[in-house]
Amino acid sequence: MTPGHVVLLGDSIFDNASYVPGGPDVVRQVRGTLPPGWKANLLAVDGAVVDGVARQLGRLPDDASLLVVSVGGNDALGESHLLRQGARTVGEAVGLLAAAQRDFTRRYDAMAELVAARGLPVALCTIYDGNFPPPEGTVIRAALALFNDVITRAAFARGLPLIDLRLICDRAEDYANPIEPSVAGGAKIAGAIAAFATGTAAGSMVIAQPRG
């Protein structure tokens, strides 16, 4: 297999160096997991939202061969005030979340089009559930499902692989705080990225590849 150059786009799921002081960040872990001769480059920026990926693409290396995008968590965080907003019925509450989902869909689809237009293999990542205690964590997980539905549809509508971070970071020790990956979580994420890059993913519980 010809060595490739993996580029990581998005937010602090990849740009997590400040949350693992003294330990390897995700891009270093990806480099250590890829076969000899491969490269990995970090363009993701801590705090970035979906619209910020366009700026990151402007710095794409000429020899980039695979793109991995993990973004949307900060967009969801920006809508977290809705979880504290009053509503007269459950239907009214769902309607508020649906409006946020529609706006996210518009922006995420535009981003996915920009990334896909580069003509390189691309994998999109879901937003993981985070490490929040119940009952807060239960509510957050349910609300994030609306955003992850957008990401899943965007990936499969374009025939792109999906790396499901909810299945990868599934233990408390995978998190450095409620929303950032730890060294342990980063190692699992790096393994999934390397499996996508080299085509060695076993099964589809972590990486789902659309058929046809």
C-alpha positions as CSV (number, residue, x, y, z in Angstrom):
1,M,0.0,0.0,0.0
2,T,1.3,3.4,-0.9
3,P,1.8,5.6,2.2
4,G,-0.8,8.4,2.5
5,H,-1.3,11.7,4.3
6,V,-4.2,11.9,6.7
7,V,-5.5,15.3,7.5
8,L,-7.7,15.9,10.6
9,L,-10.3,18.6,10.4
10,G,-12.8,19.9,13.0
11,D,-12.5,20.8,16.6
12,S,-11.0,19.7,19.9
13,I,-11.8,16.0,19.5
14,F,-8.6,16.1,17.4
15,D,-7.0,19.3,18.7
16,N,-6.9,18.0,22.3
17,A,-3.3,18.7,23.3
18,S,-4.2,21.2,26.0
19,Y,-6.4,18.6,27.7
20,V,-3.8,15.9,28.0
21,P,-0.8,17.7,29.4
22,G,2.2,15.4,29.4
23,G,0.4,12.9,27.2
24,P,0.1,12.4,23.4
25,D,-2.6,14.3,21.6
26,V,-4.8,12.6,19.0
27,V,-2.7,13.6,16.0
28,R,0.5,12.2,17.6
29,Q,-1.4,9.0,18.4
30,V,-2.6,8.8,14.8
31,R,1.0,9.2,13.6
32,G,2.1,6.4,15.9
33,T,-0.7,4.1,14.7
34,L,-0.3,4.5,11.0
35,P,2.1,2.3,9.1
36,P,5.7,3.5,8.4
37,G,5.9,6.2,5.8
38,W,2.4,7.6,6.4
39,K,1.9,11.2,7.6
40,A,-0.8,12.9,9.7
41,N,-1.5,16.6,9.9
42,L,-3.7,18.5,12.3
43,L,-5.8,21.4,10.9
44,A,-8.6,21.0,13.5
45,V,-8.9,23.8,16.0
46,D,-10.1,23.7,19.5
47,G,-13.5,25.5,19.7
48,A,-14.2,25.3,16.0
49,V,-17.8,25.0,14.8
50,V,-19.1,23.6,11.5
51,D,-18.6,26.8,9.6
52,G,-14.9,26.9,10.6
53,V,-14.0,23.9,8.5
54,A,-14.0,26.0,5.4
55,R,-11.1,28.0,6.7
56,Q,-9.3,24.8,7.7
57,L,-9.6,23.5,4.2
58,G,-7.8,26.6,3.0
59,R,-4.7,25.2,4.7
60,L,-5.0,21.7,3.2
61,P,-1.5,20.3,2.2
62,D,-1.0,19.6,-1.4
63,D,-0.2,16.0,-0.8
64,A,-3.2,15.3,1.5
65,S,-4.7,11.9,0.5
66,L,-7.4,11.3,3.2
67,L,-9.6,13.7,5.2
68,V,-11.3,12.9,8.6
69,V,-13.8,15.4,9.9
70,S,-15.0,15.6,13.5
71,V,-17.1,18.7,14.1
72,G,-20.5,19.7,15.4
73,G,-20.1,19.3,19.2
74,N,-19.5,23.0,19.7
75,D,-22.6,23.8,17.5
76,A,-24.6,21.5,19.8
77,L,-23.1,23.1,22.8
78,G,-24.3,26.5,21.5
79,E,-27.9,25.2,21.5
80,S,-27.7,23.7,25.1
81,H,-29.7,26.6,26.4
82,L,-32.7,25.0,24.8
83,L,-32.5,22.2,27.4
84,R,-33.2,24.7,30.2
85,Q,-35.9,26.5,28.3
86,G,-39.5,26.0,29.4
87,A,-42.2,24.5,27.2
88,R,-45.9,23.8,27.8
89,T,-45.8,20.4,26.1
90,V,-43.3,17.8,25.1
91,G,-44.3,18.5,21.5
92,E,-43.4,22.2,21.9
93,A,-40.0,21.2,23.4
94,V,-39.3,18.8,20.5
95,G,-40.3,21.6,18.1
96,L,-37.6,23.9,19.6
97,L,-35.0,21.2,19.2
98,A,-36.2,20.5,15.6
99,A,-35.6,24.1,14.7
100,A,-32.0,23.9,16.0
101,Q,-31.6,20.6,14.0
102,R,-32.8,22.3,10.8
103,D,-30.2,25.1,11.2
104,F,-27.5,22.5,11.9
105,T,-28.5,20.5,8.9
106,R,-28.1,23.5,6.5
107,R,-24.7,24.3,7.8
108,Y,-23.4,20.8,8.1
109,D,-24.5,19.9,4.6
110,A,-22.8,22.9,3.2
111,M,-19.6,21.9,5.0
112,A,-19.8,18.3,3.8
113,E,-20.2,19.5,0.3
114,L,-17.0,21.6,0.6
115,V,-15.1,18.7,2.0
116,A,-16.3,16.2,-0.6
117,A,-15.6,18.7,-3.4
118,R,-11.9,18.2,-2.7
119,G,-12.2,14.8,-4.4
120,L,-10.3,12.9,-1.7
121,P,-11.5,10.0,0.5
122,V,-13.4,11.5,3.5
123,A,-14.7,10.0,6.7
124,L,-17.1,12.0,8.9
125,C,-17.3,11.4,12.7
126,T,-20.4,11.5,14.9
127,I,-20.5,13.6,18.1
128,Y,-19.8,11.4,21.0
129,D,-22.0,11.3,24.1
130,G,-19.5,12.8,26.5
131,N,-19.0,11.9,30.1
132,F,-21.9,13.5,31.9
133,P,-23.6,11.9,35.0
134,P,-27.3,11.1,35.0
135,P,-29.8,12.6,34.8
136,E,-28.0,15.3,32.8
137,G,-26.2,12.8,30.7
138,T,-29.4,11.0,29.7
139,V,-30.9,14.3,28.4
140,I,-27.8,15.3,26.6
141,R,-27.5,12.0,24.9
142,A,-31.0,12.2,23.6
143,A,-30.6,15.7,22.4
144,L,-27.3,14.9,20.6
145,A,-29.1,12.1,18.7
146,L,-30.8,14.9,16.7
147,F,-27.4,16.3,15.6
148,N,-26.0,12.9,15.0
149,D,-28.9,12.1,12.7
150,V,-27.8,15.0,10.6
151,I,-24.2,13.8,10.4
152,T,-25.3,10.2,9.6
153,R,-27.5,11.3,6.8
154,A,-24.8,13.7,5.4
155,A,-22.3,10.8,5.3
156,F,-24.6,8.2,3.8
157,A,-26.2,10.6,1.3
158,R,-22.7,11.2,-0.1
159,G,-21.4,7.6,0.2
160,L,-18.9,8.6,2.9
161,P,-17.7,6.3,5.7
162,L,-18.9,7.2,9.2
163,I,-16.7,6.8,12.3
164,D,-19.1,6.5,15.2
165,L,-17.3,8.1,18.1
166,R,-20.2,7.1,20.4
167,L,-19.2,3.5,20.1
168,I,-15.5,4.2,20.3
169,C,-15.4,6.5,23.4
170,D,-17.8,4.4,25.6
171,R,-16.0,4.5,29.0
172,A,-15.4,7.2,31.5
173,E,-11.7,6.9,31.2
174,D,-12.0,7.9,27.5
175,Y,-12.6,11.5,28.6
176,A,-10.2,14.0,30.1
177,N,-13.3,16.1,31.2
178,P,-17.0,15.8,30.2
179,I,-16.4,16.8,26.6
180,E,-12.7,16.2,25.6
181,P,-10.9,12.9,24.8
182,S,-8.3,11.7,27.2
183,V,-5.1,9.8,26.2
184,A,-7.1,6.6,26.4
185,G,-9.9,7.9,24.3
186,G,-7.5,9.5,21.8
187,A,-5.8,6.1,21.3
188,K,-9.1,4.5,20.4
189,I,-10.0,7.4,18.1
190,A,-6.5,7.1,16.5
191,G,-7.0,3.4,16.0
192,A,-10.3,3.9,14.1
193,I,-8.7,6.6,11.9
194,A,-5.8,4.4,11.1
195,A,-8.2,1.6,10.2
196,F,-10.1,3.8,7.9
197,A,-7.0,5.1,6.3
198,T,-5.5,1.7,5.6
199,G,-8.7,-0.1,4.9
200,T,-8.3,-2.5,7.7
201,A,-11.4,-1.8,9.7
202,A,-12.9,-5.1,10.9
203,G,-16.7,-5.0,11.1
204,S,-18.8,-1.9,10.9
205,M,-19.8,-1.1,14.5
206,V,-17.2,1.6,14.5
207,I,-16.8,2.5,10.9
208,A,-19.9,2.2,8.8
209,Q,-19.4,2.1,5.0
210,P,-22.4,2.8,2.8
211,R,-23.1,0.1,0.3
212,G,-23.3,0.5,-3.5
